[in-house]
Amino acid sequence: MTPTATPAPSGVATPISQGSGSFAPGATADLGSFGYTSNSSNPQVIQSVSLSVSKPKIFSSITVTASIGGSEVGSATVSAPDIDPTTVFTFGTPVDVAAGQSVTFDITGVISGGGSGLLDIHRQVRLAGIIPAGDHGGFGGTGRLMLALSLIGLVIAPLTSTKRRRNTAILAAVMLVLAIGIVGCGGSSSSSSSSNGGSSSQDVVAMSVTELGNEIDVAGIPIPLGKVTKK
């Protein structure tokens, strides 16, 4: 018997580049790129691209941009908290692919925590003159004591009467409790920020492509897109 020839796939996805490197919160990371080529004599339509994301929490958003001949023809963005271990990027306007045409997909991601990082820096700058930092960016025990003494001294200095001193002592105690709470929150914020760091690997795991209204299989998937790290 003559073996039956396997039909060529109607479309093939191929890797182009992989993302890599470490990025600070708020930075835009290159997550890699891949291409798609139609092997059909019929026009096709690309509806969506699906990516696997090993650590979604390090991204505030991920964008897939499609281009043909260097010109953008479509894009799709998914923002946190909707970034899942498998995320579908659906193009608002489906990408039309002519017979035999190729499409390039570039993937970028914005690293999470940009706003929080800015607030932490401002807080540390404001208090740097009186509060030593701890080993991990929080405030140490000495810093808490210095903050308390500074607050008490500022409040008591202009007062003379016994009654007002007694009232001031009560107020100072309340301020001390609040100050320690604020410092503790600062340390927790730093710790929480660290726990949201790490590395994430991305892969192309699916494409939704139709031809004459019918879904077609795409060869070449999955495609590894590399790994990036949040500083």
N, CA, C and O of each residue as an XYZ file, in Angstrom:
924
protein
N       0.829     -1.199      0.000
C       0.000      0.000      0.000
C       0.869      1.257      0.000
O       1.917      1.314      0.643
N       0.406      2.248     -0.732
C       1.131      3.517     -0.758
C       0.716      4.343      0.445
O      -0.472      4.600      0.642
N       1.709      4.774      1.273
C       1.348      5.560      2.470
C       0.686      6.879      2.082
O       1.052      7.513      1.093
N      -0.281      7.266      2.874
C      -0.978      8.525      2.632
C      -0.120      9.690      3.101
O       0.366      9.707      4.232
N       0.055     10.648      2.230
C       0.886     11.798      2.587
C       0.189     12.646      3.644
O      -1.020     12.872      3.584
N       0.976     13.108      4.612
C       0.435     13.979      5.658
C       0.272     15.384      5.095
O       1.232     15.952      4.574
N      -0.919     15.953      5.188
C      -1.115     17.293      4.632
C      -0.305     18.328      5.401
O      -0.155     18.238      6.620
N       0.206     19.298      4.682
C       0.972     20.370      5.326
C       0.039     21.216      6.173
O      -1.108     21.442      5.789
N       0.511     21.687      7.322
C      -0.343     22.529      8.166
C      -0.707     23.825      7.442
O       0.062     24.332      6.625
N      -1.866     24.339      7.750
C      -2.317     25.575      7.107
C      -1.610     26.807      7.653
O      -1.636     27.871      7.036
N      -0.982     26.660      8.804
C      -0.246     27.767      9.399
C       0.801     27.267     10.359
O       0.608     26.250     11.026
N       1.925     27.984     10.436
C       3.036     27.566     11.290
C       3.504     28.753     12.130
O       3.701     29.853     11.614
N       3.679     28.516     13.429
C       4.247     29.515     14.327
C       5.714     29.190     14.568
O       6.074     28.024     14.725
N       6.555     30.204     14.597
C       7.996     29.997     14.764
C       8.557     31.012     15.756
O       8.103     32.156     15.790
N       9.545     30.605     16.571
C      10.143     31.545     17.516
C      11.014     32.571     16.805
O      11.629     32.266     15.783
N      11.069     33.789     17.344
C      11.951     34.830     16.816
C      12.969     35.248     17.869
O      14.172     35.240     17.607
N      12.496     35.614     19.058
C      13.407     36.029     20.126
C      12.811     35.667     21.469
O      11.610     35.425     21.587
N      13.674     35.632     22.496
C      13.233     35.341     23.855
C      13.526     36.525     24.772
O      14.527     37.223     24.614
N      12.632     36.731     25.727
C      12.848     37.764     26.717
C      13.829     37.297     27.785
O      13.928     36.101     28.057
N      14.556     38.236     28.392
C      15.498     37.914     29.456
C      15.854     39.187     30.207
O      15.546     40.290     29.754
N      16.504     39.035     31.358
C      16.986     40.183     32.117
C      16.156     40.463     33.353
O      15.121     39.841     33.590
N      16.648     41.434     34.149
C      15.980     41.863     35.367
C      15.449     43.272     35.185
O      16.107     44.119     34.581
N      14.240     43.523     35.715
C      13.586     44.807     35.492
C      13.004     45.334     36.810
O      12.464     44.582     37.621
N      13.133     46.643     36.991
C      12.612     47.290     38.190
C      11.109     47.477     38.084
O      10.566     47.473     36.979
N      10.424     47.641     39.214
C       8.978     47.917     39.171
C       8.665     49.126     38.300
O       9.332     50.157     38.390
N       7.655     48.993     37.466
C       7.248     50.070     36.563
C       7.919     50.023     35.204
O       7.480     50.702     34.276
N       8.981     49.230     35.069
C       9.684     49.140     33.782
C       8.920     48.250     32.816
O       8.160     47.374     33.228
N       9.131     48.485     31.526
C       8.526     47.653     30.484
C       9.549     46.638     30.009
O      10.618     47.006     29.524
N       9.226     45.368     30.147
C      10.146     44.290     29.794
C       9.786     43.692     28.440
O       8.613     43.496     28.123
N      10.814     43.406     27.649
C      10.631     42.679     26.392
C      10.472     41.205     26.741
O      11.397     40.589     27.270
N       9.311     40.639     26.450
C       9.023     39.246     26.795
C       9.215     38.292     25.623
O       8.851     37.119     25.710
N       9.785     38.789     24.530
C      10.062     37.920     23.396
C       9.126     38.168     22.226
O       8.226     39.005     22.295
N       9.352     37.426     21.151
C       8.529     37.571     19.941
C       8.487     36.252     19.181
O       9.350     35.389     19.341
N       7.456     36.122     18.348
C       7.343     34.937     17.491
C       6.620     35.328     16.215
O       6.024     36.401     16.122
N       6.683     34.445     15.240
C       6.051     34.721     13.959
C       5.018     33.669     13.598
O       5.036     32.550     14.110
N       4.114     34.056     12.702
C       3.126     33.117     12.164
C       3.097     33.287     10.655
O       3.053     34.405     10.141
N       3.123     32.149      9.947
C       3.084     32.176      8.485
C       1.947     31.300      7.974
O       1.811     30.144      8.373
N       1.138     31.862      7.092
C       0.068     31.092      6.464
C       0.637     30.251      5.328
O       1.377     30.744      4.477
N       0.279     28.984      5.334
C       0.691     28.090      4.245
C      -0.472     27.790      3.308
O      -0.407     26.861      2.503
N      -1.534     28.581      3.419
C      -2.763     28.308      2.683
C      -2.924     29.276      1.507
O      -2.340     30.359      1.487
N      -3.715     28.864      0.551
C      -4.055     29.741     -0.578
C      -5.313     30.551     -0.269
O      -5.791     31.319     -1.103
N      -5.840     30.367      0.938
C      -7.031     31.104      1.357
C      -6.666     32.145      2.432
O      -5.694     31.958      3.164
N      -7.422     33.212      2.527
C      -7.182     34.179      3.605
C      -7.524     33.571      4.965
O      -8.378     32.691      5.073
N      -6.851     34.053      5.979
C      -7.078     33.571      7.336
C      -7.306     34.754      8.275
O      -7.025     35.902      7.933
N      -7.816     34.451      9.450
C      -8.066     35.479     10.465
C      -7.535     34.984     11.809
O      -7.876     33.887     12.252
N      -6.698     35.799     12.453
C      -6.170     35.460     13.781
C      -7.017     36.182     14.823
O      -7.075     37.411     14.854
N      -7.669     35.402     15.671
C      -8.558     35.968     16.683
C      -7.834     36.263     17.995
O      -8.071     37.294     18.623
N      -6.960     35.359     18.399
C      -6.326     35.511     19.709
C      -5.034     34.712     19.793
O      -4.755     33.833     18.978
N      -4.260     35.056     20.812
C      -3.026     34.346     21.163
C      -3.095     34.041     22.652
O      -3.481     34.899     23.446
N      -2.724     32.831     23.033
C      -2.731     32.449     24.456
C      -1.308     32.232     24.942
O      -0.509     31.558     24.290
N      -1.000     32.815     26.103
C       0.321     32.679     26.712
C       0.208     32.014     28.076
O      -0.752     32.241     28.813
N       1.190     31.198     28.401
C       1.319     30.723     29.772
C       2.285     31.669     30.483
O       3.311     32.061     29.927
N       1.941     32.028     31.725
C       2.749     32.960     32.526
C       2.980     32.288     33.874
O       2.030     32.070     34.627
N       4.223     31.959     34.184
C       4.476     31.166     35.391
C       4.293     31.965     36.673
O       3.953     31.386     37.705
N       4.508     33.283     36.641
C       4.309     34.112     37.835
C       3.581     35.388     37.458
O       4.215     36.428     37.278
N       2.255     35.332     37.333
C       1.486     36.499     36.886
C       1.652     37.729     37.768
O       1.535     38.852     37.276
N       1.925     37.545     39.079
C       1.935     38.671     40.003
C       3.054     39.677     39.755
O       2.991     40.797     40.261
N       4.071     39.304     38.994
C       5.151     40.275     38.776
C       4.811     41.256     37.646
O       5.589     42.164     37.353
N       3.646     41.069     37.016
C       3.246     41.970     35.925
C       2.002     42.768     36.301
O       1.064     42.241     36.899
N       2.014     44.051     35.936
C       0.783     44.847     36.057
C       0.000     44.800     34.752
O      -1.212     45.014     34.752
N       0.683     44.519     33.627
C      -0.005     44.321     32.350
C       0.922     43.619     31.376
O       2.145     43.700     31.495
N       0.329     42.929     30.410
C       1.080     42.293     29.319
C       0.363     42.639     28.021
O      -0.865     42.598     27.945
N       1.151     42.981     26.998
C       0.592     43.365     25.704
C       1.181     42.511     24.588
O       2.390     42.284     24.535
N       0.312     42.041     23.698
C       0.739     41.329     22.480
C       0.412     42.232     21.292
O      -0.737     42.624     21.086
N       1.447     42.553     20.516
C       1.278     43.440     19.355
C       1.587     42.675     18.077
O       2.641     42.052     17.952
N       0.646     42.729     17.116
C       0.822     42.047     15.831
C       1.202     43.062     14.761
O       0.659     44.166     14.719
N       2.142     42.681     13.894
C       2.547     43.566     12.800
C       2.800     42.752     11.541
O       3.218     41.596     11.590
N       2.529     43.399     10.411
C       2.774     42.788      9.103
C       3.618     43.767      8.293
O       3.228     44.916      8.089
N       4.754     43.307      7.845
C       5.634     44.178      7.069
C       6.105     45.398      7.845
O       6.355     46.448      7.252
N       6.230     45.275      9.178
C       6.697     46.377     10.002
C       5.609     47.337     10.455
O       5.891     48.272     11.204
N       4.381     47.129     10.021
C       3.267     48.004     10.409
C       2.342     47.279     11.379
O       1.958     46.133     11.141
N       1.984     47.953     12.477
C       1.105     47.336     13.464
C      -0.289     47.133     12.891
O      -0.867     48.038     12.289
N      -0.820     45.931     13.091
C      -2.156     45.609     12.576
C      -3.117     45.197     13.685
O      -4.295     44.951     13.426
N      -2.622     45.122     14.912
C      -3.494     44.748     16.016
C      -2.719     44.616     17.309
O      -1.513     44.367     17.297
N      -3.414     44.785     18.429
C      -2.790     44.590     19.734
C      -3.853     44.203     20.748
O      -5.039     44.486     20.578
N      -3.397     43.553     21.799
C      -4.295     43.149     22.889
C      -3.522     43.244     24.190
O      -2.385     42.782     24.284
N      -4.152     43.851     25.204
C      -3.525     44.023     26.513
C      -4.404     43.410     27.591
O      -5.622     43.592     27.594
N      -3.778     42.686     28.502
C      -4.460     42.167     29.681
C      -3.750     42.729     30.899
O      -2.526     42.644     30.999
N      -4.510     43.304     31.829
C      -3.945     43.925     33.017
C      -4.285     43.111     34.259
O      -5.263     42.364     34.279
N      -3.457     43.268     35.302
C      -3.740     42.624     36.589
C      -5.048     43.188     37.140
O      -5.325     44.371     36.943
N      -5.843     42.398     37.809
C      -5.591     41.019     38.257
C      -6.055     39.949     37.276
O      -6.223     38.793     37.665
N      -6.265     40.308     36.019
C      -6.787     39.349     35.041
C      -5.707     38.535     34.347
O      -6.009     37.709     33.486
N      -4.434     38.765     34.718
C      -3.347     37.952     34.153
C      -3.320     36.621     34.904
O      -3.088     36.586     36.112
N      -3.556     35.544     34.188
C      -3.645     34.214     34.785
C      -2.481     33.346     34.316
O      -1.752     33.726     33.399
N      -2.302     32.172     34.945
C      -1.261     31.252     34.468
C      -1.394     30.919     32.985
O      -0.393     30.682     32.310
N      -2.619     30.902     32.478
C      -2.854     30.836     31.029
C      -3.788     31.990     30.683
O      -4.947     32.014     31.096
N      -3.265     32.944     29.919
C      -4.007     34.167     29.610
C      -4.256     34.257     28.119
O      -3.348     34.057     27.312
N      -5.502     34.560     27.759
C      -5.887     34.694     26.354
C      -5.893     36.182     25.982
O      -6.529     36.997     26.652
N      -5.179     36.520     24.910
C      -5.117     37.890     24.409
C      -5.953     37.957     23.130
O      -5.526     37.491     22.073
N      -7.133     38.535     23.238
C      -8.049     38.608     22.108
C      -7.940     39.978     21.454
O      -8.081     41.004     22.120
N      -7.693     39.994     20.164
C      -7.534     41.255     19.439
C      -8.891     41.925     19.241
O      -9.854     41.283     18.822
N      -8.958     43.225     19.546
C     -10.197     43.964     19.373
C     -10.675     43.906     17.937
O     -11.864     43.734     17.665
N      -9.732     44.051     17.026
C     -10.003     43.848     15.599
C      -9.186     42.652     15.143
O      -7.957     42.736     15.139
N      -9.804     41.547     14.759
C      -9.046     40.363     14.339
C      -8.040     40.698     13.252
O      -8.266     41.580     12.423
N      -6.925     39.977     13.270
C      -5.840     40.223     12.325
C      -6.082     39.426     11.045
O      -6.125     38.196     11.072
N      -6.237     40.121      9.944
C      -6.436     39.467      8.646
C      -5.088     39.087      8.039
O      -4.167     39.902      7.980
N      -4.987     37.835      7.591
C      -3.744     37.327      7.009
C      -4.040     36.852      5.586
O      -4.864     35.962      5.372
N      -3.361     37.456      4.633
C      -3.549     37.042      3.237
C      -2.855     35.700      2.990
O      -2.024     35.266      3.789
N      -3.195     35.060      1.898
C      -2.586     33.770      1.550
C      -1.068     33.898      1.516
O      -0.522     34.768      0.836
N      -0.393     33.019      2.259
C       1.068     33.006      2.267
C       1.714     34.135      3.054
O       2.939     34.260      3.039
N       0.938     34.957      3.737
C       1.486     36.113      4.451
C       2.022     35.722      5.834
O       1.603     34.721      6.415
N       2.962     36.538      6.350
C       3.549     36.307      7.671
C       3.212     37.454      8.614
O       3.109     38.612      8.207
N       3.042     37.104      9.879
C       2.732     38.080     10.930
C       3.761     37.932     12.040
O       4.147     36.819     12.395
N       4.204     39.064     12.588
C       5.127     39.060     13.731
C       4.379     39.513     14.983
O       3.609     40.473     14.952
N       4.622     38.804     16.081
C       4.002     39.140     17.362
C       5.091     39.507     18.369
O       5.992     38.714     18.641
N       4.997     40.710     18.914
C       5.924     41.165     19.945
C       5.175     41.227     21.277
O       4.064     41.752     21.353
N       5.798     40.684     22.322
C       5.150     40.655     23.639
C       5.963     41.502     24.612
O       7.181     41.350     24.711
N       5.289     42.386     25.323
C       5.924     43.209     26.347
C       5.105     43.125     27.630
O       3.905     42.854     27.601
N       5.776     43.364     28.758
C       5.084     43.343     30.047
C       5.570     44.472     30.939
O       6.769     44.744     31.005
N       4.649     45.125     31.622
C       5.002     46.156     32.592
C       5.134     45.486     33.957
O       4.213     44.816     34.422
N       6.291     45.674     34.593
C       6.556     45.044     35.883
C       5.724     45.715     36.971
O       5.648     46.943     37.029
N       5.111     44.924     37.819
C       4.220     45.449     38.853
C       4.987     46.179     39.946
O       6.184     45.966     40.139
N       4.267     47.049     40.659
C       4.836     47.694     41.842
C       5.453     49.048     41.628
O       6.090     49.570     42.543
N       5.296     49.647     40.459
C       5.916     50.946     40.205
C       5.433     52.012     41.161
O       6.249     52.758     41.703
N       4.112     52.114     41.390
C       3.571     53.129     42.287
C       3.982     52.884     43.718
O       4.343     53.822     44.427
N       3.934     51.613     44.165
C       4.298     51.295     45.538
C       5.754     51.588     45.803
O       6.112     52.090     46.868
N       6.609     51.268     44.819
C       8.029     51.535     44.985
C       8.291     53.005     45.161
O       9.154     53.382     45.954
N       7.563     53.865     44.435
C       7.767     55.310     44.524
C       7.361     55.821     45.894
O       8.031     56.682     46.463
N       6.256     55.290     46.431
C       5.819     55.714     47.747
C       6.812     55.308     48.810
O       7.052     56.076     49.742
N       7.404     54.120     48.706
C       8.379     53.676     49.687
C       9.588     54.583     49.687
O      10.103     54.921     50.753
N      10.058     54.990     48.510
C      11.219     55.855     48.420
C      10.932     57.193     49.079
O      11.759     57.702     49.835
N       9.772     57.768     48.802
C       9.423     59.057     49.381
C       9.355     58.974     50.898
O       9.808     59.884     51.592
N       8.784     57.874     51.421
C       8.660     57.742     52.859
C      10.028     57.655     53.512
O      10.255     58.265     54.557
N      10.941     56.907     52.911
C      12.263     56.757     53.497
C      13.055     58.053     53.431
O      13.833     58.352     54.336
N      12.861     58.830     52.358
C      13.561     60.105     52.257
C      13.076     61.057     53.327
O      13.888     61.756     53.933
N      11.781     61.108     53.578
C      11.229     62.025     54.575
C      11.744     61.720     55.965
O      11.991     62.635     56.751
N      11.913     60.424     56.281
C      12.276     60.044     57.632
C      13.746     59.695     57.803
O      14.172     59.312     58.892
N      14.531     59.826     56.725
C      15.922     59.387     56.761
C      16.729     60.104     57.824
O      17.670     59.529     58.371
N      16.383     61.355     58.132
C      17.182     62.130     59.070
C      17.061     61.645     60.499
O      17.957     61.911     61.301
N      15.986     60.941     60.860
C      15.816     60.556     62.253
C      15.647     59.062     62.448
O      15.694     58.584     63.581
N      15.453     58.315     61.373
C      15.175     56.887     61.537
C      16.167     56.053     60.743
O      16.121     56.088     59.513
N      17.071     55.299     61.386
C      17.970     54.410     60.658
C      17.178     53.286     60.012
O      16.198     52.805     60.579
N      17.597     52.875     58.839
C      16.921     51.775     58.145
C      17.387     50.443     58.672
O      18.523     50.304     59.127
N      16.495     49.452     58.608
C      16.860     48.105     58.994
C      17.618     47.410     57.892
O      17.880     47.991     56.839
N      17.975     46.143     58.142
C      18.784     45.386     57.186
C      18.053     45.142     55.887
O      18.690     44.996     54.844
N      16.717     45.093     55.919
C      15.950     44.749     54.716
C      15.110     45.917     54.236
O      14.068     45.714     53.613
N      15.545     47.135     54.515
C      14.816     48.284     54.014
C      13.751     48.788     54.962
O      13.192     49.860     54.728
N      13.433     48.027     56.071
C      12.477     48.495     57.063
C      13.187     49.357     58.093
O      14.342     49.731     57.884
N      12.529     49.683     59.199
C      13.114     50.506     60.224
C      13.459     49.637     61.418
O      12.635     48.841     61.868
N      14.679     49.783     61.939
C      15.122     48.980     63.059
C      14.554     49.475     64.375
O      13.861     50.491     64.422
N      14.861     48.730     65.472
C      14.369     49.108     66.782
C      14.891     50.461     67.218
O      14.149     51.240     67.816
N      16.166     50.764     66.930
C      16.735     52.067     67.280
C      15.982     53.182     66.580
O      15.735     54.236     67.167
N      15.622     52.956     65.338
C      14.883     53.977     64.600
C      13.539     54.271     65.233
O      13.112     55.424     65.288
N      12.866     53.225     65.715
C      11.573     53.437     66.359
C      11.728     54.283     67.629
O      10.939     55.193     67.884
N      12.767     53.962     68.421
C      12.996     54.718     69.653
C      13.286     56.173     69.351
O      12.760     57.065     70.017
N      14.134     56.424     68.333
C      14.486     57.798     67.984
C      13.265     58.567     67.504
O      13.110     59.750     67.810
N      12.396     57.895     66.749
C      11.175     58.550     66.297
C      10.303     58.947     67.473
O       9.770     60.057     67.507
N      10.150     58.036     68.454
C       9.323     58.326     69.625
C       9.877     59.500     70.418
O       9.139     60.413     70.786
N      11.200     59.472     70.683
C      11.822     60.556     71.447
C      11.694     61.893     70.731
O      11.479     62.928     71.362
N      11.827     61.864     69.400
C      11.719     63.107     68.629
C      10.321     63.683     68.749
O      10.157     64.888     68.936
N       9.299     62.820     68.641
C       7.924     63.290     68.739
C       7.625     63.856     70.124
O       6.996     64.907     70.247
N       8.077     63.159     71.166
C       7.831     63.633     72.529
C       8.528     64.961     72.776
O       7.951     65.879     73.359
N       9.776     65.054     72.325
C      10.530     66.286     72.534
C       9.894     67.469     71.846
O       9.837     68.556     72.420
N       9.418     67.287     70.642
C       8.801     68.379     69.906
C       7.530     68.878     70.578
O       7.233     70.072     70.544
N       6.771     67.954     71.194
C       5.508     68.333     71.814
C       5.721     68.983     73.182
O       5.031     69.949     73.509
N       6.660     68.478     73.991
C       6.833     68.930     75.368
C       7.627     70.221     75.459
O       7.393     71.016     76.369
N       8.557     70.453     74.549
C       9.500     71.567     74.648
C       8.853     72.902     74.976
O       9.347     73.575     75.880
N       7.794     73.337     74.320
C       7.261     74.678     74.590
C       6.348     74.773     75.803
O       5.838     75.858     76.082
N       6.113     73.667     76.553
C       5.150     73.678     77.641
C       5.827     73.796     78.997
O       6.974     73.383     79.169
N       5.086     74.380     79.984
C       5.667     74.578     81.318
C       4.788     74.060     82.436
O       5.308     73.521     83.413
N       3.500     74.198     82.335
C       2.617     73.834     83.447
C       2.551     72.330     83.627
O       2.690     71.554     82.681
N       2.329     71.941     84.900
C       2.246     70.511     85.234
C       1.077     69.840     84.521
O       1.201     68.734     83.995
N      -0.071     70.539     84.516
C      -1.252     69.966     83.878
C      -1.028     69.739     82.403
O      -1.377     68.693     81.857
N      -0.441     70.738     81.765
C      -0.231     70.603     80.319
C       0.811     69.535     80.033
O       0.738     68.846     79.015
N       1.793     69.393     80.938
C       2.790     68.339     80.757
C       2.129     66.953     80.875
O       2.458     66.025     80.136
N       1.167     66.842     81.847
C       0.484     65.557     82.004
C      -0.335     65.219     80.755
O      -0.314     64.089     80.269
N      -1.056     66.223     80.249
C      -1.836     65.998     79.029
C      -0.937     65.672     77.853
O      -1.264     64.839     77.008
N       0.197     66.345     77.817
C       1.142     66.105     76.715
C       1.712     64.699     76.777
O       1.933     64.063     75.747
N       1.951     64.214     78.003
C       2.478     62.855     78.143
C       1.500     61.836     77.584
O       1.900     60.874     76.928
N       0.207     62.053     77.849
C      -0.814     61.143     77.307
C      -0.815     61.211     75.785
O      -0.858     60.192     75.095
N      -0.767     62.451     75.280
C      -0.750     62.616     73.833
C       0.481     61.970     73.218
O       0.402     61.342     72.163
N       1.614     62.127     73.881
C       2.863     61.554     73.360
C       2.788     60.043     73.307
O       3.292     59.418     72.374
N       2.136     59.442     74.342
C       2.001     57.981     74.350
C       1.172     57.508     73.165
O       1.500     56.509     72.524
N       0.093     58.236     72.879
C      -0.737     57.885     71.725
C       0.056     58.020     70.441
O      -0.014     57.163     69.560
N       0.821     59.118     70.341
C       1.622     59.335     69.135
C       2.672     58.255     68.986
O       2.990     57.838     67.872
N       3.215     57.801     70.112
C       4.213     56.734     70.067
C       3.622     55.454     69.490
O       4.235     54.798     68.648
N       2.416     55.108     69.956
C       1.761     53.901     69.441
C       1.507     54.024     67.939
O       1.741     53.088     67.175
N       1.025     55.200     67.534
C       0.773     55.415     66.109
C       2.058     55.347     65.312
O       2.092     54.770     64.225
N       3.128     55.941     65.855
C       4.403     55.956     65.131
C       4.939     54.560     64.933
O       5.413     54.217     63.850
N       4.866     53.740     65.991
C       5.356     52.360     65.871
C       4.514     51.579     64.874
O       5.035     50.750     64.128
N       3.193     51.848     64.863
C       2.323     51.182     63.891
C       2.684     51.544     62.474
O       2.712     50.687     61.591
N       2.970     52.851     62.249
C       3.340     53.300     60.901
C       4.631     52.653     60.459
O       4.753     52.195     59.322
N       5.623     52.616     61.387
C       6.913     52.004     61.052
C       6.730     50.532     60.741
O       7.332     50.002     59.807
N       5.868     49.858     61.555
C       5.623     48.442     61.302
C       5.009     48.210     59.955
O       5.358     47.252     59.266
N       4.070     49.100     59.555
C       3.451     48.976     58.236
C       4.479     49.150     57.147
O       4.418     48.485     56.113
N       5.424     50.040     57.374
C       6.470     50.238     56.369
C       7.278     48.986     56.155
O       7.611     48.632     55.024
N       7.605     48.290     57.289
C       8.365     47.064     57.166
C       7.567     45.992     56.466
O       8.102     45.234     55.657
N       6.244     45.927     56.787
C       5.407     44.916     56.158
C       5.295     45.163     54.671
O       5.284     44.222     53.877
N       5.210     46.452     54.285
C       5.106     46.787     52.861
C       6.334     46.327     52.123
O       6.251     45.801     51.013
N       7.505     46.534     52.763
C       8.758     46.126     52.124
C       8.804     44.625     51.963
O       9.204     44.107     50.921
N       8.375     43.909     53.044
C       8.376     42.458     52.990
C       7.416     41.952     51.937
O       7.731     41.017     51.201
N       6.212     42.582     51.857
C       5.224     42.165     50.863
C       5.733     42.387     49.464
O       5.512     41.570     48.570
N       6.431     43.523     49.276
C       6.961     43.829     47.949
C       7.968     42.777     47.519
O       8.009     42.373     46.356
N       8.810     42.321     48.513
C       9.813     41.316     48.191
C       9.157     40.006     47.809
O       9.627     39.314     46.906
N       8.048     39.653     48.505
C       7.407     38.379     48.229
C       6.777     38.359     46.843
O       6.523     37.286     46.296
N       6.521     39.541     46.266
C       5.926     39.598     44.943
C       6.975     39.640     43.839
O       6.637     39.768     42.662
N       8.246     39.532     44.215
C       9.306     39.524     43.212
C       9.474     38.136     42.622
O       8.583     37.294     42.733
N      10.618     37.900     41.995
C      10.903     36.600     41.423
C      10.942     36.629     39.911
O      10.940     37.694     39.295
N      10.977     35.450     39.323
C      11.100     35.310     37.872
C       9.853     34.663     37.284
O       9.165     33.881     37.940
N       9.582     35.008     36.033
C       8.431     34.440     35.338
C       8.831     34.006     33.937
O       9.488     34.747     33.204
N       8.426     32.800     33.580
C       8.663     32.271     32.232
C       7.367     32.321     31.436
O       6.291     32.030     31.958
N       7.484     32.690     30.175
C       6.316     32.797     29.297
C       6.458     31.845     28.100
O       7.560     31.614     27.603
N       5.331     31.306     27.653
C       5.296     30.453     26.470
C       4.031     30.758     25.669
O       2.982     31.079     26.227
N       4.161     30.648     24.344
C       2.970     30.679     23.492
C       2.377     29.279     23.528
O       3.044     28.314     23.155
N       1.126     29.158     23.975
C       0.534     27.830     24.126
C      -0.630     27.582     23.171
O      -1.062     26.441     23.009
N      -1.144     28.640     22.535
C      -2.263     28.436     21.598
C      -2.464     29.684     20.748
O      -2.108     30.793     21.147
N      -3.044     29.478     19.566
C      -3.495     30.563     18.700
C      -4.860     30.181     18.153
O      -5.100     29.028     17.796
N      -5.742     31.153     18.093
C      -7.055     30.924     17.474
C      -7.019     31.526     16.078
O      -7.050     32.746     15.912
N      -6.951     30.643     15.063
C      -6.866     31.064     13.657
C      -7.983     30.378     12.881
O      -8.175     29.167     12.995
N      -8.713     31.154     12.097
C      -9.787     30.575     11.284
C      -9.509     30.788      9.800
O      -8.859     31.749      9.392
N     -10.025     29.857      9.020
C      -9.910     29.927      7.558
C     -11.261     29.514      6.969
O     -11.741     28.404      7.200
N     -11.859     30.421      6.212
C     -13.187     30.188      5.653
C     -14.194     29.850      6.751
O     -15.108     29.050      6.552
N     -14.008     30.477      7.913
C     -14.926     30.291      9.028
C     -14.647     29.097      9.905
O     -15.339     28.890     10.902
N     -13.644     28.301      9.559
C     -13.327     27.103     10.333
C     -12.003     27.266     11.081
O     -11.034     27.805     10.545
N     -11.979     26.791     12.329
C     -10.749     26.832     13.122
C      -9.724     25.870     12.522
O     -10.061     24.750     12.138
N      -8.467     26.321     12.447
C      -7.420     25.462     11.897
C      -6.371     25.181     12.973
O      -6.239     25.929     13.942
N      -5.633     24.093     12.783
C      -4.534     23.765     13.678
C      -3.294     24.567     13.276
O      -3.017     24.767     12.094
N      -2.567     25.014     14.280
C      -1.334     25.768     14.033
C      -0.151     24.919     14.486
O      -0.085     24.499     15.641
N       0.772     24.673     13.578
C       1.959     23.891     13.905
C       2.993     24.781     14.608
O       2.970     26.006     14.491
N       3.901     24.120     15.345
C       5.014     24.841     15.962
C       4.784     25.288     17.389
O       5.685     25.849     18.013
N       3.598     25.051     17.916
C       3.264     25.463     19.282
C       3.374     24.249     20.207
O       2.975     23.152     19.817
N       3.908     24.418     21.427
C       4.226     25.660     22.142
C       5.564     26.259     21.741
O       6.425     25.583     21.178
N       5.721     27.552     22.045
C       6.961     28.281     21.774
C       7.431     28.938     23.070
O       6.713     29.765     23.631
N       8.623     28.588     23.556
C       9.142     29.251     24.764
C       9.569     30.688     24.448
O      10.212     30.949     23.432
N       9.197     31.610     25.338
C       9.507     33.022     25.130
C      10.573     33.541     26.103
O      10.884     34.732     26.103
N      11.124     32.660     26.920
C      12.177     33.085     27.831
C      11.660     33.418     29.216
O      10.501     33.169     29.548
N      12.553     33.991     30.020
C      12.245     34.274     31.425
C      12.766     35.653     31.804
O      13.886     36.019     31.449
N      11.947     36.418     32.530
C      12.374     37.726     33.038
C      12.209     37.743     34.552
O      11.431     36.979     35.123
N      12.970     38.642     35.189
C      12.996     38.709     36.642
C      12.627     40.105     37.116
O      13.061     41.104     36.543
N      11.826     40.161     38.165
C      11.499     41.440     38.804
C      12.534     41.721     39.884
O      12.766     40.888     40.760
N      13.153     42.895     39.823
C      14.162     43.278     40.816
C      13.501     43.512     42.173
O      14.183     43.843     43.143
